[in-house]
Amino acid sequence: MMFSVVWFGLSVITCCSLAGPIGRVLGVIDYPDGGRHSHARPTPLVGGIALMVPLLIVALAEAVWYGPAGSIFLVLAIGAFGFLLLGWYDDRDHVPPAVRLLISASLCGALVLLQPDLILTEIDLAPDHPVRLGMIAVPFTIICLVGLQNSINMADGMNGLVIGLAAFWTGCLMFYAPDQLQLYLRFMLLGLLILLPFNLRDSLFLGDAGSYSIGATIGLLMIYCFNVADGLLPMLTVVLWLFVPVVDT
């Protein structure tokens, strides 16, 4: 356990410390333009890569460890890889919004179909009056995931904001997540806390690779924890957690 924590922490720190060279190799350096990109100097967009690549490896390891009972980890790994790839390409070459939306919806749809516990089957905001979603459950879940992902991407305009929100959400989820997810969430929280000071010092940005993959991962975790918590995690609580970035969008 201790070795895993040290390995994970060192992996994130090393990637953050080498953000400049990694950003140049991957072609994801954000240059100031005096307008929307108003930071002081060229900044690598590798924060998401520094966090999500080690986390992807953790998910794969846990998928192997738990076998069929740990199918959620395989879904998390596939989602992290897919959205990291999409975000990296968007950071480098700027994917048209309609294409990006279509790819995000398709990937979220595939993940939901791979793991039935990711499907929102009802809206349960009023006590004892749940609204059954029936045939629209899958498309509704996809809309929620893609919507959250884009709201988190839009919130990524100030250093530390998305990382801080993600750390808050991860900490909240630890109170409701099943035992098999606790280690994954602890690694995610550790990675976010390591990433935060590098981002606050303008050493790196999350980039779309970070906001897409973190947003999708948070969305998947929230739905999964809600569905397996047997009513212990109220839907209204999740709505309140996400209230600010969603309303802001």
VOTOR-393747 format. One line per field, with one value per residue: residue number from 1; x, y, z of N, C-alpha, C in turn; residue in one letter. Coordinates in steps of 0.02 Angstrom, whole numbers, always signed. Each point is the difference from the previous one (the first is absolute). Layout:
BEGIN
num = [NUM|...]
n_xx = [X|...]
n_yy = [Y|...]
n_zz = [Z|...]
ca_xx = [X|...]
ca_yy = [Y|...]
ca_zz = [Z|...]
c_xx = [X|...]
c_yy = [Y|...]
c_zz = [Z|...]
residu = [A|...]
REM end
This chain:
BEGIN
num = [1|2|3|4|5|6|7|8|9|10|11|12|13|14|15|16|17|18|19|20|21|22|23|24|25|26|27|28|29|30|31|32|33|34|35|36|37|38|39|40|41|42|43|44|45|46|47|48|49|50|51|52|53|54|55|56|57|58|59|60|61|62|63|64|65|66|67|68|69|70|71|72|73|74|75|76|77|78|79|80|81|82|83|84|85|86|87|88|89|90|91|92|93|94|95|96|97|98|99|100|101|102|103|104|105|106|107|108|109|110|111|112|113|114|115|116|117|118|119|120|121|122|123|124|125|126|127|128|129|130|131|132|133|134|135|136|137|138|139|140|141|142|143|144|145|146|147|148|149|150|151|152|153|154|155|156|157|158|159|160|161|162|163|164|165|166|167|168|169|170|171|172|173|174|175|176|177|178|179|180|181|182|183|184|185|186|187|188|189|190|191|192|193|194|195|196|197|198|199|200|201|202|203|204|205|206|207|208|209|210|211|212|213|214|215|216|217|218|219|220|221|222|223|224|225|226|227|228|229|230|231|232|233|234|235|236|237|238|239|240|241|242|243|244|245|246|247|248|249]
n_xx = [+41|+49|+24|-64|-7|+59|-13|-62|+17|+51|-45|-46|+41|+24|-62|-19|+52|-19|-45|+52|+48|-43|-15|+66|+14|-50|+34|+1|+24|-25|-1|+22|-61|+1|-35|-33|+57|-15|+22|+48|+2|+34|-57|+31|-38|+36|-37|-45|+50|+28|-63|-27|+61|+29|-53|+12|+64|-18|-41|+49|+43|-46|-6|+66|+10|-50|+27|-46|+14|+54|-55|-18|+52|-23|-61|+24|+34|-51|-41|+46|+13|-64|-16|+50|-13|-66|+11|+46|-40|-49|+41|+16|-57|-33|-33|-35|-35|-30|+59|+25|-57|+5|+65|-9|-54|+35|+54|-36|-30|+59|+23|-55|+6|+63|-25|-47|+46|+14|-54|-19|-33|+14|-43|+40|-32|-61|-5|+14|+30|+33|+34|-34|+60|-6|-28|-11|+5|+15|-42|-43|+25|-3|-60|-15|+28|-27|-58|+10|+20|-49|-40|+31|-5|-62|-2|+35|-15|+7|+62|+0|-41|+15|+64|-15|-42|+45|+45|-41|-15|+65|+14|-49|+22|+55|-48|-9|+62|-10|+15|-22|-39|+7|+37|-42|-50|+34|+13|-63|-21|+43|-17|-62|+14|+32|-50|-37|+53|+11|-65|+0|+58|-50|+19|-65|-35|-63|-18|-23|+60|+16|-29|+12|+61|+17|-29|+23|+60|-5|-24|+45|+46|-26|-10|+60|+29|-35|+14|+61|-19|-46|-4|+61|+7|-32|-44|-40|+32|-4|-64|-1|+31|-40|-35|+57|+40|-51|-18|+64|+0]
n_yy = [-60|+3|-57|-20|+23|-25|-57|+1|+18|-43|-41|+22|-2|-58|-18|+22|-29|-48|+42|+41|-44|-24|+63|+12|-57|+13|+57|+3|+53|+32|+35|+49|+28|+18|-53|-53|-7|+21|-63|+0|-67|-29|-34|-54|-31|-17|+45|-4|+4|+48|+18|+3|+8|+24|+41|+6|+3|+42|+30|-5|+21|+45|+12|-7|+40|+38|-4|-46|-7|+12|-14|+33|-35|-52|+15|+9|-56|-30|+24|-13|-58|-14|+25|-34|-51|+4|+8|-49|-34|+14|-14|-51|-26|+5|-47|+1|+48|+0|-5|+48|+32|-14|+12|+54|+16|-15|+30|+51|-2|-8|+48|+36|-19|+15|+50|-47|-5|+19|-39|+62|-39|+47|+50|+3|+56|-25|+6|-64|+42|-57|+29|-53|-15|-63|+9|+56|-53|-38|+26|-4|-61|-12|+30|-33|-55|+8|+14|-48|-41|+25|-8|-57|-15|+25|-37|-31|+56|-30|+15|-65|+30|-28|+9|+60|+13|-26|+35|+52|-10|-9|+51|+32|-22|+14|+43|-6|+1|-54|-51|-34|+54|-16|-51|-13|+13|-39|-42|+5|-2|-49|-27|+14|-22|-48|-7|+12|-9|-51|-12|+9|-32|-18|-54|-11|-16|-9|+50|-5|-26|+49|+54|-27|-22|+55|+41|-40|-1|+65|+11|-42|+27|+60|-15|-28|+48|+43|-37|-5|+62|-32|+59|-18|+4|+51|-4|+29|-43|-46|+17|+3|-58|-14|+32|+19|-52|-39|+36|+2|-64]
n_zz = [+0|+46|-29|-3|+62|+18|-33|+23|+62|-4|-25|+42|+53|-24|-16|+59|+27|-42|+25|+4|+14|+46|+18|-6|+31|+42|-6|+67|-30|+52|-57|+40|-7|+64|-19|-28|-34|+61|+4|+46|-3|-51|+2|+23|-45|+53|+34|-49|-42|+38|+5|-61|-24|+56|+0|-65|+17|+48|-43|-45|+47|+17|-65|-4|+52|-17|-60|-15|+65|-35|-34|+55|+22|-36|+21|+62|-11|-29|+47|+47|-29|-10|+58|+26|-41|+12|+65|-3|-41|+44|+51|-39|-23|+58|+32|-57|+28|-60|-27|+39|-10|-65|+1|+37|-37|-53|+25|+21|-59|-27|+40|-11|-63|+11|+36|+9|+48|-62|-6|-10|+41|+45|+3|+52|-17|-10|+66|-10|-44|-7|-49|-21|-22|+16|-60|+35|+40|-52|-45|+52|+14|-65|-2|+56|-25|-61|+29|+46|-47|-37|+53|+12|-65|+3|+56|-46|+33|+58|+13|+7|-44|-58|+13|+25|-51|-42|+36|-1|-65|-11|+41|-31|-58|+33|+17|-65|-24|-38|+39|-54|+8|+64|-19|-50|+42|+43|-49|-19|+64|+11|-59|+16|+62|-32|-42|+54|+39|-41|+4|+66|-11|-40|+34|+6|-54|+17|-39|-61|-7|+41|-27|-61|+13|+34|-45|-48|+29|+16|-61|-25|+40|-15|-64|-5|+35|-37|-53|+26|+15|-37|-32|+17|-67|+29|-50|+45|+39|-48|-8|+66|+0|-50|+47|+28|-19|+19|+54|+15|-20]
ca_xx = [-41|+43|+37|-46|-11|+62|+5|-49|+19|+61|-18|-33|+49|+49|-32|-9|+66|+24|-57|+23|+22|-55|-44|+30|-2|-70|-27|-56|+22|-49|+37|-42|-16|-25|-73|-26|+59|+32|+53|+62|+51|-23|-13|-19|-67|+11|-23|-45|+41|+37|-45|-43|+37|+10|-65|-21|+38|-31|-64|+14|+24|-56|-43|+30|-4|-69|-29|-67|-33|+28|-10|-1|+68|+14|-37|+36|+62|-17|-22|+58|+41|-36|-7|+68|+19|-40|+21|+67|-6|-33|+50|+51|-25|-66|-54|-62|-45|-51|+35|+19|-61|-21|+47|-13|-63|+9|+41|-40|-50|+33|+17|-63|-24|+46|-11|-70|-6|+10|-61|-48|-65|-54|+16|-26|+13|-53|-7|-53|-32|+49|-24|+32|+22|-18|+38|+46|+51|+68|+16|+2|+64|+53|-6|+28|+73|+30|-12|+46|+67|+8|-2|+66|+46|-11|+22|+73|+26|+38|+44|-22|-72|-24|+36|-30|-66|+7|+22|-58|-46|+31|-6|-70|-17|+31|-47|-56|+24|+13|+69|+48|+18|+32|+70|+2|-17|+56|+53|-22|+6|+72|+24|-27|+34|+68|-6|-25|+50|+31|-48|-6|+61|+3|+49|-36|-73|-32|-14|-61|+12|-14|-69|-44|+8|-21|-72|-32|+12|-43|-68|-9|+4|-59|-58|+11|-9|-71|-38|+17|-3|-63|-38|+38|+23|-58|+14|+4|+67|+43|-18|+29|+73|+16|-43|+35|+24|-54|-38|+45|-1]
ca_yy = [+60|+59|+5|+25|+71|+35|-3|+44|+69|+17|+4|+65|+53|-1|+26|+72|+32|-2|+22|+35|-47|-43|+40|+11|-64|-15|+55|+32|+59|+54|+63|+59|+39|+66|-1|-53|-32|+59|-17|+39|-34|-64|-47|-67|-25|-70|-17|-58|-59|-17|-32|-54|-59|-45|-23|-51|-61|-25|-31|-64|-47|-21|-41|-67|-26|-18|-43|+20|+42|+68|+25|+73|+26|-3|+56|+61|+2|+14|+69|+44|-3|+30|+73|+28|+3|+52|+64|+15|+20|+65|+48|+8|+18|+30|-38|+39|-14|-51|-65|-15|-19|-66|-50|-5|-36|-70|-35|-7|-52|-66|-15|-15|-66|-50|-7|+18|+40|+70|+26|+32|-28|+43|+63|-6|+63|+11|-59|-49|+11|-6|+0|-53|+24|-50|-6|+56|-2|+2|+67|+49|-8|+26|+73|+21|-7|+47|+66|+13|+5|+65|+53|+0|+29|+72|+28|-2|+64|+30|-49|-32|-6|-68|-46|+6|-30|-72|-26|+3|-53|-65|-8|-14|-67|-49|-15|-41|-50|-67|-12|-13|+63|+46|+9|+40|+69|+29|+17|+58|+58|+13|+30|+68|+43|+10|+40|+67|+54|+10|+39|+67|+37|+8|-46|-40|+4|-65|-11|-37|-70|-5|+16|-52|-65|+8|+8|-64|-45|+22|-17|-72|-19|+23|-42|-67|+1|+11|-60|-56|+21|-23|+55|+39|+61|+31|+32|+72|+15|+3|+60|+57|-2|+22|+56|+60|-2|-13|+62|+48|-16]
ca_zz = [+0|+4|-62|-51|+13|-18|-73|-30|+15|-38|-71|-12|+11|-54|-60|+11|-1|-70|-41|-60|-52|-21|-40|-65|-37|-19|-39|+36|+37|-8|-7|+12|-59|+19|+3|+43|+30|+27|+48|-11|-39|-27|+55|-25|+17|+15|+67|-4|-16|+61|+47|-24|-24|+57|+24|-48|+17|+62|-19|-33|+51|+41|-42|+2|+69|+17|-50|-22|+50|-4|-68|+0|-10|-71|-30|+18|-39|-69|-3|+9|-60|-56|+7|-4|-70|-32|+25|-25|-71|-1|+22|-52|-66|+5|-31|-6|+57|-15|-2|+70|+35|-25|+27|+72|+11|-21|+50|+61|-14|+2|+70|+35|-21|+28|+72|+14|+61|-17|-30|+44|-18|+26|+31|+68|+35|+49|+43|-14|-65|-54|-69|-38|-66|-50|-62|-10|+53|-29|-28|+53|+34|-45|+2|+64|+0|-47|+26|+55|-28|-32|+51|+32|-48|-2|+64|+2|-24|+55|+31|+61|+8|-15|+44|+66|-3|-6|+65|+43|-20|+16|+72|+16|-23|+44|+54|-25|-48|+28|+23|-54|-33|+46|-17|-61|+18|+38|-49|-39|+43|+7|-62|-7|+48|-25|-61|+15|+5|-65|-39|+29|-16|-73|-28|-49|+0|-11|-70|-14|+18|+71|+18|-28|+35|+69|-1|-14|+56|+56|-17|+4|+71|+36|-18|+26|+74|+13|-15|+43|+71|+30|+29|+50|-32|-33|-63|+11|+25|-59|-37|+36|-11|-68|-15|-23|-69|-47|-8|-33|-71]
c_xx = [+43|+40|-44|-11|+62|+9|-47|+19|+60|-15|-32|+50|+50|-29|-11|+66|+29|-53|+22|+23|-56|-48|+27|-1|-70|-31|-57|+28|-50|+38|-47|-11|-27|-75|-25|+56|+44|+54|+66|+49|-28|-5|-22|-69|+4|-23|-45|+38|+38|-43|-31|+38|+17|-66|-29|+35|-28|-65|+10|+23|-58|-49|+25|-9|-70|-33|-69|-36|+25|-8|-2|+70|+21|-35|+35|+65|-14|-21|+58|+42|-33|-3|+68|+21|-38|+24|+69|-2|-32|+49|+50|-27|-71|-52|-62|-50|-51|+32|+18|-61|-23|+45|-13|-63|+7|+40|-38|-54|+30|+16|-62|-25|+46|-13|-71|-8|+14|-62|-45|-70|-58|+28|-34|+18|-52|-10|-61|-37|+51|-33|+38|+17|-14|+47|+50|+57|+71|+15|+2|+66|+57|-1|+30|+76|+34|-10|+47|+71|+12|-4|+67|+52|-7|+24|+76|+29|+41|+42|-29|-74|-25|+34|-30|-69|+5|+23|-58|-48|+28|-5|-71|-18|+28|-46|-54|+22|+7|+73|+49|+21|+42|+73|+8|-13|+56|+57|-20|+7|+73|+28|-24|+36|+72|-1|-14|+55|+36|-46|-5|+61|+8|+53|-32|-75|-28|-6|-67|+8|-16|-73|-48|+5|-21|-76|-37|+8|-43|-72|-14|+0|-63|-61|+8|-12|-73|-39|+14|-5|-65|-37|+37|+26|-60|+20|+6|+68|+49|-14|+31|+76|+18|-33|+38|+24|-57|-41|+42|+1|-65]
c_yy = [+63|+10|+29|+75|+40|+1|+50|+73|+23|+6|+67|+57|+4|+30|+76|+38|+4|+25|+34|-47|-45|+38|+12|-63|-15|+56|+36|+55|+56|+66|+59|+39|+69|+4|-51|-37|+55|-15|+31|-33|-64|-53|-68|-21|-74|-20|-61|-64|-23|-36|-64|-60|-46|-28|-53|-67|-31|-35|-68|-52|-25|-42|-72|-32|-25|-46|+25|+46|+72|+30|+76|+28|-3|+57|+66|+6|+17|+73|+48|+2|+36|+76|+35|+8|+55|+70|+20|+23|+69|+54|+16|+29|+29|-37|+44|-19|-55|-70|-22|-24|-70|-55|-10|-40|-73|-39|-9|-54|-70|-20|-19|-69|-55|-14|+23|+42|+74|+32|+31|-21|+42|+66|+2|+62|+15|-64|-43|+12|-4|-1|-53|+24|-49|+0|+57|+0|+6|+68|+54|-2|+29|+76|+27|-2|+51|+72|+18|+9|+69|+57|+4|+30|+76|+33|+6|+65|+36|-54|-27|-13|-71|-51|+2|-31|-76|-32|-1|-58|-69|-14|-16|-72|-54|-19|-50|-58|-68|-10|-7|+64|+46|+13|+44|+74|+33|+18|+62|+63|+20|+34|+71|+48|+13|+49|+74|+53|+13|+44|+71|+42|+11|-45|-44|+15|-71|-16|-37|-73|-11|+11|-52|-64|+5|+6|-65|-48|+17|-19|-74|-23|+21|-44|-70|-2|+11|-65|-58|+17|-20|+54|+42|+66|+32|+34|+76|+21|+6|+63|+62|+2|+33|+65|+58|-6|-11|+64|+52|-12|+23]
c_zz = [+0|-64|-55|+8|-22|-75|-33|+10|-40|-75|-16|+8|-57|-64|+6|-4|-70|-48|-65|-55|-25|-45|-70|-42|-26|-41|+33|+47|-15|+1|+14|-63|+17|+5|+49|+37|+29|+52|-22|-47|-30|+55|-28|+26|+17|+70|+1|-13|+62|+50|-27|-27|+58|+27|-45|+15|+64|-16|-33|+50|+44|-39|-2|+69|+16|-51|-22|+49|-2|-69|-3|-12|-73|-37|+14|-41|-73|-8|+6|-63|-59|+5|+5|-72|-37|+23|-24|-72|-6|+22|-55|-65|-1|-41|-4|+55|-14|-2|+70|+40|-20|+28|+75|+14|-18|+51|+66|-9|+4|+72|+40|-18|+25|+74|+17|+63|-13|-30|+54|-21|+26|+25|+67|+41|+53|+41|-21|-66|-57|-69|-38|-71|-56|-60|-10|+51|-28|-31|+54|+37|-42|+1|+65|+0|-45|+25|+57|-26|-30|+51|+37|-46|-2|+64|+3|-29|+53|+33|+66|+6|-12|+45|+70|+3|-3|+65|+50|-15|+18|+75|+21|-18|+46|+58|-23|-45|+34|+15|-58|-37|+44|-19|-62|+16|+39|-46|-39|+41|+10|-62|-9|+47|-20|-59|+16|+5|-67|-44|+26|-16|-75|-31|-55|+5|-10|-74|-9|+17|+74|+17|-27|+41|+73|+4|-11|+59|+60|-14|+7|+73|+38|-15|+30|+76|+18|-9|+48|+75|+34|+37|+51|-27|-36|-65|+8|+26|-58|-40|+33|-7|-67|-19|-34|-72|-51|-13|-36|-75|-32]
residu = [M|M|F|S|V|V|W|F|G|L|S|V|I|T|C|C|S|L|A|G|P|I|G|R|V|L|G|V|I|D|Y|P|D|G|G|R|H|S|H|A|R|P|T|P|L|V|G|G|I|A|L|M|V|P|L|L|I|V|A|L|A|E|A|V|W|Y|G|P|A|G|S|I|F|L|V|L|A|I|G|A|F|G|F|L|L|L|G|W|Y|D|D|R|D|H|V|P|P|A|V|R|L|L|I|S|A|S|L|C|G|A|L|V|L|L|Q|P|D|L|I|L|T|E|I|D|L|A|P|D|H|P|V|R|L|G|M|I|A|V|P|F|T|I|I|C|L|V|G|L|Q|N|S|I|N|M|A|D|G|M|N|G|L|V|I|G|L|A|A|F|W|T|G|C|L|M|F|Y|A|P|D|Q|L|Q|L|Y|L|R|F|M|L|L|G|L|L|I|L|L|P|F|N|L|R|D|S|L|F|L|G|D|A|G|S|Y|S|I|G|A|T|I|G|L|L|M|I|Y|C|F|N|V|A|D|G|L|L|P|M|L|T|V|V|L|W|L|F|V|P|V|V|D|T]
REM end
